[in-house]
Amino acid sequence: MTTLAVVAARSRSGLVAALLAVAGFAWIVTGVRTRGMDDGPWTSLGAPTWFIGVWLAMTAAMMLPSVWPTVALQSRMGEGRSALAPLLFTTTYLATWVAFGALAFGIAALGERVAGDFLAWSRGGRWLAGATLLAAAVYELTPTKRHCLDNCRNPFRSLMQSWRAGPEGALELGARHGAWCVGCCWALMASLFALGMMSLVWTALIAAVIAVEKLLARRSVATVGTVLLLASLGVAVLASPDAVPMLTVPV
């Protein structure tokens, strides 16, 4: 997190507190909506409308604790121009994640229809879960991940490159930053599907990884730690899933 973002957050402490309060409420909603539904990797996603509602609460809970520096900076840069700017920015930011969730749901539904029983845990499901985690570890080391994470960790540069004043600008900037965030974190969210989409424990773990990557001063430490975590989980799921703590192994 840059110095400018820290200064902006201090001057917008009320806004930051509001974002964190919304995130806390979203965690409660997520816990209530997913209670008792964790069936492990590739948990059923339910009906589309139900899933999108859960996904919205889940992404708000996971992402708002790490996006507050950007929202605060955007608010300060547009000071006096639009009091609604932070709300509009956050709305389109989350809308971008909802669009990604809808795409993920569509891919999962299509995969289930095409592959059928092949994705059962006793057949290909276990191998797909392990491969997904290992692929997420590899993605952490790619130039695309690095570029997207740069824009998330250095919001001033990202905002200045596409700055537009007023409500329309706030909407566009929120969508742009949401796109950078999706590019940065989509593989981590795919890992959540592979570990248990309805598990509050795994959701909290992935949220913590995302926050560490975006906010920790020493980026290299965060990257190495994330790669080791994902690779270790991938190998463990493939070799001995019963030994993975808190993992619900499908029957």
Secondary structure, 3 states (H helix, E strand, C coil): CCHHHHHHHHHCHHHHHHHHHHHHHHHHHHHHHHCCCCCCCCCCCCCHHHHHHHHHHHHHHHHHHHHHHHHHHHHHHCCCCCCCHHHHHHHHHHHHHHHHHHHHHHHHHHHHHHHHHHHCHHHHHHHHHHHHHHHHHHHCCCHHHHHHHHHHHCHHHHHHHCCCCHHHHHHHHHHHHHHHHHHHHHHHHHHHHHHCCCCHHHHHHHHHHHHHHHHCCCHHHHHHHHHHHHHHHHHHHHHCHHHCCCCCCCC
